[in-house]
Amino acid sequence: YKVPIYEASASILIKDQKKGADESKIVEQMNLFGANKLVENEMEMIHSRGILKNVVKNLRLYAPVYEEGQVNVVPAFVKSPVEMEVMNMDSLIEEKKIYFSYDRNKKVVNVEGKDYPVNEWRSSRWGTIRFIPNAYFEPNHVQKPLFFTLVEPKKVIDYLDKQLTITPSSKQSTVINIKVKDPVPQRGKLILN
């Protein structure tokens, strides 16, 4: 019954813009320390809280959608027709379960008896929010009850930081390998991108 965790990976080639195109191999070998420093700097940049905050904001990772089954709760990244977006994610109010339903014909999301038109900002007890169509929705799934969880962005950034592994491919290489673990393979790829 455990939700599986998937690992997505990518590689990045770090180029030094200061190096000339015709630099000899001897000079490159003498400059090994400089190349290692460049790779270390890029690794730190990728792991920076600013970059991770942008990932959390752009993918709306602070408002994950889940599907409630009889035995367990699973991420509904591709099963939900809509996503929730908060205008100011730094001031969002955390909440464990916000059940919702979606009327495809009216393009309206119903939460706690209140209708929220899709693509329109509205005030709510969680801040100013809107529901947007989920670009990754796969409509062939059996609909089970869906709910949102609102999580403080700092907690999501900390969690993402723990799931992210960044390593150089070798001591002498300027290639960085990045891996992320996530229960949703598609979301893992988006995080890396």
Steps between C-alpha positions, in 0.01 A plus 500: 500500500800729520515776238803433275777757470661563161837653420547742211847599386668751272850612410626853443821595320658808659688718252752759606424813296847641573691218328613558145397259228860416406636447852751217509456177699800585720346829611167321567675246723680777688163674551336191656448680830310778322271250324426321830416833663266584212318166541474545879359851454237375253405215736448749782292725273268212403458410867432863598177587678423765235501246217301248707248771595447575129440128434246483784323814373498412128380142553266599786656230722356681804149380399527130411183312402431153637254224422338332797469126467355241737843395623740788435541850363695543174619808308248603231743699285355356176157411640380848597345718228608819682781640712477761774719809483551747785573862403746554785645163596705649785182590689295187432319336790583132544224244498500121487200407282290724276254279312373629167295401198525624143210567263652460154198653321483818711880513549449554871676350803285451809673519838299487822181603317660800328556515122832622359503566123810361330773757414355772727667634815266488801532574871480200729592410855835373361585832335440614143479184289404380157452163339668435168469207258753227571721468190597145605146371558430156353119467484493119476522450877213390724405799712543454874466781755768765441643750746770766524750540777650844553858486630723785610750557214798485740404142592464405132841653422658305788335177381608560139855575614513156671365324189756665271845347445762696305840343428783554253529212253874474581775705663632626168169548321288813464180292483255506791253217567171599661249254647169557673269252672125550469187282513393647162744433212367789285538746788858379563589582140340844528693573818827418322407710198 
